[in-house]
């Protein structure tokens, strides 16, 4: 199950903090029960004092920025991750075509064509 998540944390020297960030991200994905493989990257932003957080998986690509000291990342990332993915999933579901339970017609066969021709011919006679 751990192979489903690739988590990369850059720019933090404290290995225990990196491990804590990784575990909170992993726990968040388990709580949301999201299928498929996911790649998450947390890195310092080009804008000072911010952290860029990128999520890729199941056709979802999302990047957000969080302006907090690194020590607060484990507490904010799960909440922002949940909010972002919930919003993205609701947009995706709205954009999809509605599903119907109507049975699809199969391809026409030669016998179907012959029946229609014979019905037409008998109605004309």
Secondary structure, DSSP 8 states (H G I E B T S, - for coil): -GGGEEEEE-S---HHHHHHHHHHHHHHHHHHT--S-EEEEEEE-SSTT-EEEEEEETTEEEEEEE-S-GGGHHHHHHHHHHHHHHHHHHHHHHHS-------------HHHHHHHHHHHHHHH-
